[in-house]
Amino acid sequence: MISTARHLVSTFRFADLLDVLVVTVFIYFVLSWFQKRASRSVVIGSGSIVLLYLCARFLNMYMTSQVFGAGLTALLVILVIIFQDDIRMALERLSSFGIFHSRHRIPVAPGSVDSLIEAVKALANDKIGALIVLKGRDSLDRHLTAGTVVDGEISSGLLYSIFHPQTPSHDGAVIIESDRINQFGVHLPLSHNTLEIGNAGTRHTAALGLAERSDALVVAVSEERGTISLAQNGKLDKVNCEQFKNRIYSFYNTKVSQGSKIRQTGFPIRNPGTKFVSVVASVALWFLLVNRSEIVNRTITIPLEYRKVPDGWVMENPAPAEIKVSLSGPERAFNFDISELKASLEINNLENGFQAIPITESCLNIPSGLSVNGISPSNFTFDASEMVKIEVPVKVATKGNLADSLEIIELKAKPASIPLLVHAGQEKEIKEIFTEPLNLDNIDRDHTEKLELRLLPNARFSDEEHEWVEVDIKVHRVIKIILPDPTR
C-alpha cells in the first residue's frame, strides 16, 4: 500500500490537483447543506451507505460493490426527489454568491427604515396582524403567488392601512425591496418544521416557510398577542421592540448593503471542521478511485524524427518514418493529445555505410503514469556517408545547330562554378558539372536562359539555390559574299 501511495504521489498531475479541489468544494457544500436541511438520521444513513460502498470497492468485494452501486444510484434519485426544493434553492443561491453580484451598497434611506419600524410597532400595539418581507439578495419570484404591484415609498401610514382588518388584502404579505414597497397581498409558502413553529399560527408558518427558502428577513405581527416575530435563515424568534429595531438595522447594514463582501471575507474562517472533513474525504476518494482504476493497454502510432546530424554527413534511405508503441496504464493517464507525441533520436558517432540505432523508451515523450511495453520496429536504419565540399566549374551542354547565318560568340554560365558535396576520397574524380542541354535550334538573338544542372552520381548540392544557373548567350550574324567565278 505504501509503494502504491508513493507511485500515485509521484505521478500526481496539475489536473489531479484541480480534480481534488473541485470534489472538495462539492463535498463541502453537500455537507453544509446536510447540516442545515437534512435530519441527523438521513446524514448517518447516507454516510453509512457511501462508506460501505467505498470499503467494498477497496477490498474488491464484487457482489457487494454491485449491490451498493445500484443502491447509491437509487439513493441519489430519492434524495433529489425529497430535497428538490432545497436543491433548487441552493442552485439559485450560487448565482448570488461572491463575484456574481456587485459589492456596491444598495441605497436605503434611513427615514424609510424608521418608517418601517414605526409601522410595525404601531401594528403590534393595536394587535393588528401583519406579514412583511424584507428581500435580501435571493430571488423570491418562484416562492410568491398572487399579490398586487405597488412600487411605492415606505411610509408608516401606508403599511398600517394595508394591514388594517377592513382592507381586503390584510391577510397577505407585503414585499419590501430596498426602500420600496414592491407588492402587497402576496401568499407565501408554508413551513413544515413543526418543532420551530410550535403553536404559532398560519402567518408565522408562512414567515418561516419563506425564511427557509431564501435569505429574506420576514416580520410577523401576531393579532392575538400583539407580539413581533422575526423569521430568518430557517429560524423563528420572538423579539421585543429594541431587539426588533437592532435586527432591522443589522439586516440592512449587512445582508442587503454589503452581503456579498461579508460572505467573501468570512468564508475562509467559517466552518473549519466541515472544510477539514471535505479535504480529507476528497483526498481519500482520489487515492481510492485512482488506485482502483483498471489498467488498459493501447497501441498508438507516432512519428519518428532525427536531429543533430553531424556537419559533413548525409543520411540516405532513413526508415521508419513512424513507429508503433504499446502502452499500458490507468485510463485517466491516456487523457492526452496523441498528436503531441513523438519519438526523437539524436544522430552522432556516424560511420560510412549502413547503420542501425536502437529506438528506446528514452526517445519517447510519453506522459507520466504510462508504461511502454513494446516498440515496433525497434531500430532506426539508414546509410551514412561522409561528404566534403568542393568547387566545380559549370559547363554549358548544347544540342541542335544554329542557323547558317548565326555564330555563337559567348556561352557564359553565372555562376561560373558551384559548391558540391561529394563522398570523401572522390574530390579529384569530379572535374566539372554540366547543365541540361541548351537547344541551339531556338536561338536567333542574344538573351539569357535559366538551365538546370545535371547532378553527378554520389554528389549533392550544398544549397538548393545552386541547382540552377543562368546562361548568357551572345550571337552575331555571318554575312556571306558570293564572288563571281573568274574562269567564266
C-alpha atoms as one frame of an Amber mdcrd trajectory, in Angstrom:
protein
   0.000   0.000   0.000   2.874   2.352   0.820   4.526   1.677  -2.548   1.200
   2.273  -4.307   0.766   5.558  -2.485   4.276   6.617  -3.451   3.563   5.767
  -7.096   0.352   7.802  -7.061   2.111  10.785  -5.491   4.980  10.572  -7.997
   2.503  10.630 -10.916   0.376  13.412  -9.388  -0.522  15.977 -12.072  -1.862
  19.520 -12.029  -5.128  18.132 -13.412  -5.308  15.830 -10.356  -4.951  18.872
  -8.080  -7.863  20.561  -9.824  -9.777  17.287  -9.580  -9.291  17.178  -5.804
 -10.189  20.867  -5.378 -13.430  20.552  -7.348 -14.533  17.480  -5.376 -13.549
  19.192  -2.093 -15.761  22.186  -2.862 -18.613  19.871  -3.857 -18.317  17.805
  -0.665 -18.162  20.985   1.435 -21.404  22.354   0.009 -23.119  18.966   0.339
 -22.067  18.654   3.999 -23.088  22.253   4.729 -26.432  21.643   3.096 -26.986
  18.424   5.068 -26.158  20.217   8.294 -28.809  22.844   7.642 -31.508  20.906
   5.793 -31.312  17.179   6.480 -32.018  15.324   9.706 -29.294  13.519  11.619
 -30.743  10.124  10.678 -30.609  10.974   6.958 -26.988  12.096   7.270 -25.949
   8.963   9.213 -27.818   6.623   6.871 -26.479   8.171   3.680 -22.947   8.359
   5.048 -23.058   4.701   6.109 -24.119   3.553   2.645 -21.346   5.565   0.981
 -18.742   4.284   3.469 -19.764   0.657   2.943 -19.626   1.081  -0.817 -16.106
   2.521  -0.688 -14.911  -0.256   1.600 -16.379  -2.877  -0.719 -14.542  -1.373
  -3.694 -11.287  -1.145  -1.795 -11.491  -4.800  -0.653 -12.589  -5.916  -4.143
 -15.919  -7.332  -2.895 -17.575  -7.683  -6.291 -21.158  -8.592  -5.344 -21.331
  -6.065  -2.517 -19.934  -3.376  -4.800 -22.580  -4.088  -7.432 -25.429  -4.106
  -4.908 -24.321  -0.930  -3.179 -23.524   0.719  -6.526 -27.156   0.255  -7.534
 -28.208   1.364  -4.039 -26.213   4.588  -4.354 -27.920   5.365  -7.647 -31.333
   4.783  -6.089 -30.332   6.847  -3.027 -29.268   9.738  -5.241 -32.603   9.701
  -7.083 -34.524   9.548  -3.784 -32.567  12.435  -2.281 -33.145  14.550  -5.392
 -36.896  13.888  -5.198 -37.138  14.536  -1.445 -34.961  17.629  -1.380 -35.729
  19.036  -4.825 -36.849  22.394  -3.421 -33.695  22.727  -1.323 -31.503  21.758
  -4.277 -33.207  24.345  -6.464 -32.705  26.978  -3.763 -29.017  26.048  -3.464
 -28.550  26.470  -7.215 -30.298  29.834  -7.093 -28.007  30.978  -4.278 -24.958
  30.144  -6.363 -25.945  32.993  -8.684 -25.875  35.420  -5.765 -22.599  34.200
  -4.287 -19.479  36.347  -4.268 -18.361  37.564  -7.688 -21.788  37.201  -9.335
 -23.126  40.306  -7.618 -21.887  43.823  -7.244 -20.258  44.796  -3.974 -21.753
  48.262  -4.081 -24.187  49.201  -1.320 -27.887  49.076  -2.074 -29.170  52.547
  -1.144 -31.683  52.517   1.723 -32.831  55.841   3.139 -32.684  55.965   6.981
 -36.129  57.551   7.002 -37.592  54.514   5.222 -36.194  52.146   7.860 -37.543
  54.327  10.657 -40.972  54.396   8.990 -40.931  50.591   8.766 -40.024  50.237
  12.444 -42.666  52.773  13.477 -45.361  50.990  11.448 -44.559  47.554  12.912
 -44.601  48.915  16.468 -47.982  50.562  15.822 -49.414  47.337  14.378 -48.152
  45.358  17.382 -49.590  47.864  19.894 -53.001  47.720  18.189 -52.787  43.895
  17.802 -53.186  44.047  14.048 -51.739  41.033  12.286 -49.053  41.767   9.694
 -46.581  39.915   7.480 -43.712  41.946   5.974 -40.918  40.514   3.829 -37.593
  42.342   3.564 -35.958  40.980   0.415 -32.274  40.087   0.563 -30.173  39.020
  -2.417 -32.025  35.793  -3.271 -34.752  35.835  -5.888 -38.243  35.406  -4.434
 -40.258  35.114  -7.643 -40.854  31.365  -7.580 -41.908  31.413  -3.911 -44.596
  34.107  -4.234 -48.161  33.817  -5.527 -50.922  36.359  -6.062 -50.199  39.905
  -4.909 -50.622  43.408  -6.304 -47.765  45.578  -7.529 -47.425  48.896  -5.677
 -43.869  50.223  -6.130 -44.342  52.934  -3.547 -42.206  54.557  -0.900 -42.161
  53.091   2.592 -44.386  55.017   4.999 -45.881  54.006   8.322 -49.339  55.170
   7.243 -49.322  53.109   4.052 -48.173  49.945   5.834 -50.742  50.426   8.622
 -53.563  50.874   6.118 -52.545  47.783   4.112 -52.838  45.508   7.174 -55.940
  47.143   8.646 -58.618  44.426   9.103 -61.060  46.355   6.923 -58.871  46.110
   3.803 -59.343  43.023   1.556 -55.587  42.323   1.343 -54.769  42.455   5.048
 -54.117  38.693   5.258 -51.406  38.725   2.597 -47.762  39.697   2.878 -46.041
  42.927   1.873 -42.809  42.617  -0.113 -40.225  45.366   0.522 -37.213  45.604
  -1.762 -34.551  48.151  -0.810 -36.603  51.148   0.355 -39.679  50.496  -1.834
 -42.910  48.611  -1.177 -42.977  46.291  -4.164 -46.160  44.229  -3.653 -48.913
  43.566  -1.124 -51.464  40.783  -0.681 -48.827  38.173  -1.524 -49.155  34.497
  -0.498 -46.033  32.831   0.940 -45.081  29.122   1.104 -45.756  27.376   4.411
 -43.142  25.688   6.571 -43.354  22.043   7.669 -40.969  22.443  10.609 -43.394
  21.791  13.450 -40.663  21.985  16.104 -39.777  25.553  15.094 -43.384  26.682
  14.544 -44.738  25.420  17.863 -48.242  26.768  18.497 -47.863  29.741  16.142
 -50.489  30.456  13.536 -50.579  30.460   9.756 -48.959  33.906   9.471 -45.865
  32.746  11.376 -45.818  29.453   9.445 -45.709  31.420   6.192 -42.938  33.684
   7.536 -40.803  30.684   8.471 -41.598  28.985   5.139 -40.082  31.846   3.113
 -37.136  32.221   5.527 -36.296  28.545   4.932 -36.199  29.059   1.177 -34.380
  32.391   0.891 -32.185  34.899   2.724 -35.095  37.279   3.293 -35.980  38.671
   6.738 -39.705  38.191   7.417 -41.558  40.175  10.095 -44.706  38.596  11.575
 -47.009  40.505  13.957 -49.493  38.434  15.976 -53.022  39.791  16.073 -53.827
  37.692  19.169 -50.864  38.605  21.391 -49.517  41.728  19.704 -46.008  40.251
  19.613 -43.325  40.699  16.962 -41.505  37.665  15.500 -38.659  37.559  13.013
 -38.012  34.645  10.651 -34.531  34.388   9.130 -32.296  31.547   7.920 -34.876
  28.915   8.889 -35.293  30.230  12.453 -38.308  31.928  14.042 -37.581  34.242
  17.009 -39.908  36.332  19.135 -38.331  39.766  19.816 -39.098  42.901  21.768
 -39.155  46.371  20.258 -35.478  47.085  20.920 -34.361  43.723  19.538 -36.609
  44.238  16.529 -35.028  47.615  15.801 -31.496  46.239  16.107 -32.255  43.272
  13.841 -33.753  45.506  11.148 -30.764  47.834  11.117 -28.373  44.887  11.187
 -30.135  43.315   8.205 -29.916  46.466   6.097 -26.320  47.160   7.099 -25.056
  43.662   6.329 -27.315  41.318   4.396 -28.626  43.824   1.899 -25.943  46.500
   1.770 -22.734  44.523   1.999 -23.804  40.908   1.956 -21.516  39.939  -0.899
 -18.466  41.469   0.732 -19.161  39.958   4.138 -19.668  36.495   2.705 -16.357
  36.709   0.917 -14.336  37.913   3.902 -15.907  35.424   6.288 -15.691  32.331
   4.120 -12.026  31.364   4.833 -12.606  31.147   8.608 -16.164  29.804   8.609
 -16.896  26.128   9.330 -13.254  24.948   9.686 -14.346  21.447  10.750 -16.506
  20.954   7.665 -13.719  22.227   5.435 -11.208  19.827   7.013 -13.549  16.850
   6.578 -14.176  17.864   2.953 -10.461  17.973   2.163  -9.757  14.628   3.867
 -12.701  12.948   2.133 -11.702  14.318  -1.280  -8.071  13.184  -0.931  -9.177
   9.750   0.321 -11.545   9.365  -2.625  -8.783  10.332  -5.052  -6.378   7.740
  -3.630  -9.087   5.060  -3.578 -10.577   5.636  -7.024  -7.267   6.262  -8.796
  -5.686   3.206  -7.185  -8.642   1.027  -8.171  -8.844   2.235 -11.756  -8.360
  -0.564 -14.272  -5.154  -0.902 -16.262  -5.687  -0.696 -20.024  -3.362  -1.447
 -22.944  -3.241   0.547 -26.151  -1.022   0.685 -29.230  -0.541   4.069 -30.863
   1.379   5.218 -33.939   3.677   8.203 -33.519   6.111   9.950 -35.927   9.869
   9.439 -35.694  12.267  12.337 -36.157  16.048  12.580 -36.015  18.264  15.562
 -35.298  21.799  16.745 -34.596  23.242  15.095 -37.714  26.975  15.984 -37.710
  28.114  18.512 -40.286  29.535  16.954 -43.438  27.397  13.792 -43.241  24.484
  12.714 -45.398  21.844  10.125 -44.421  20.180   8.135 -47.186  17.168   5.787
 -47.040  16.198   6.576 -43.410  13.480   4.266 -42.046  10.966   4.096 -40.481
   9.122   7.423 -40.626   6.803   6.347 -37.778   6.696   3.665 -35.100   4.069
   1.761 -33.139   4.296   1.981 -29.346   2.404  -0.332 -26.987   1.409   1.455
 -23.738  -0.272   0.358 -20.523  -1.598   2.313 -17.561  -4.770   3.598 -15.869
  -7.490   5.007 -18.082  -7.003   8.538 -16.710  -3.364   8.559 -17.870  -4.493
   8.247 -21.524  -6.224  11.631 -21.367  -3.731  13.463 -23.611  -3.391  14.755
 -27.175  -1.851  11.970 -29.282  -0.696  14.500 -31.897   1.810  15.870 -29.355
   3.629  12.532 -29.030   6.791  11.875 -30.999   9.969   9.818 -30.990  13.191
  11.800 -31.271  16.655  10.393 -31.993  19.989  12.160 -31.720  22.356  11.088
 -34.510  26.077  11.087 -33.654  29.216   8.934 -33.951  28.463   8.117 -37.585
  30.441   5.772 -39.802  30.310   5.313 -43.563  27.825   2.669 -44.637  24.695
   1.034 -43.239  23.837   1.738 -39.581  21.071   0.831 -37.113  20.248   2.853
 -33.989  18.032   1.290 -31.275  14.743   3.080 -30.513  14.351   3.031 -26.726
  11.820   4.388 -24.224  14.114   7.360 -23.541  13.469   8.567 -27.103   9.718
   8.958 -26.426   7.874  11.837 -24.733   5.322   9.546 -23.084   3.147  11.180
 -20.354   3.761  10.154 -16.759   1.726   7.249 -15.424   2.119   5.125 -18.571
   4.473   2.192 -19.163   5.997   1.234 -22.513   5.508  -2.466 -23.278   6.966
  -2.563 -26.782   8.241  -0.524 -29.733   7.955  -1.669 -33.359  10.234  -1.504
 -35.249  12.892  -1.316 -32.595  15.695   0.096 -34.807  16.165   3.187 -36.975
  18.233   2.309 -40.060  19.989   4.426 -42.714  23.047   4.677 -44.977  25.584
   7.255 -43.789  28.143   8.959 -45.977  30.757  11.499 -45.034  30.803  14.367
 -47.513  33.303  17.102 -48.362  32.659  20.368 -50.162  34.442  21.170 -53.422
  34.116  23.954 -56.001  33.314  22.629 -59.504  33.233  24.678 -62.752  29.964
  24.757 -64.715  29.950  23.684 -68.374  27.067  24.514 -70.715  25.890  21.493
 -72.719  24.273  22.101 -76.121  22.184  20.280 -78.666  20.965  21.099 -82.177
  22.503  23.641 -84.547  22.407  27.368 -85.047  21.070  28.829 -88.239  23.640
  29.144 -91.033  23.648  32.918 -90.667  24.414  32.843 -86.889  27.531  32.206
 -84.920  27.954  31.886 -81.105  30.268  34.460 -79.618  29.810  33.552 -75.930
  28.074  30.987 -73.694  28.688  32.100 -70.120  27.206  30.427 -67.021  26.503
  32.524 -63.934  27.870  31.479 -61.518  30.835  30.009 -63.335  31.317  27.409
 -60.588  29.229  25.972 -57.746  29.956  24.151 -54.466  29.146  20.427 -54.344
  29.188  17.833 -51.602  30.912  14.637 -52.671  31.919  11.469 -50.864  35.222
  11.701 -49.085  38.024  10.463 -51.383  36.233  11.396 -54.607  37.247  15.045
 -54.655  39.657  14.604 -57.589  37.332  12.452 -59.680  34.802  15.207 -60.346
  36.245  17.847 -62.668  33.127  19.720 -63.839  29.329  19.736 -63.835  27.146
  20.189 -66.928  23.859  21.956 -67.436  20.878  20.463 -69.166  21.359  20.738
 -72.953  20.816  24.185 -74.445  18.785  23.848 -77.652  20.626  25.846 -80.322
  17.805  25.394 -82.828  15.720  28.002 -80.994  18.395  30.701 -80.702  18.145
  33.681 -83.028  19.292  36.572 -80.805  21.208  37.493 -77.644  19.388  36.512
 -74.437  19.669  34.727 -71.048  18.253  31.317 -70.196  17.898  29.501 -66.868
  19.177  25.922 -67.061  19.086  23.102 -64.541  22.346  21.452 -63.511  22.804
  17.716 -64.028  23.958  16.304 -60.717  26.743  13.742 -60.848  26.471  10.338
 -59.133  27.457  10.312 -55.439  27.315  14.109 -55.293  24.921  16.505 -53.566
  24.142  20.164 -53.931  25.223  22.086 -50.856  22.410  24.579 -51.398  19.129
  24.451 -53.331  19.970  27.799 -54.939  22.799  26.084 -56.823  20.533  23.655
 -58.655  20.038  26.228 -61.445  22.337  28.626 -63.316  21.740  31.454 -65.774
  23.477  31.274 -69.147  24.244  34.423 -71.139  24.031  33.703 -74.895  25.612
  36.080 -77.389  25.464  35.530 -81.149  26.190  37.520 -84.280  25.144  37.164
 -87.893  27.608  35.987 -90.569  27.376  37.786 -93.931  28.360  35.579 -96.832
  29.632  37.295-100.040  29.481  35.257-103.224  32.189  36.303-105.707  31.857
  35.686-109.496  33.743  32.770-110.966  36.907  34.197-112.685  37.052  31.319
-115.163  33.875  32.408-116.816
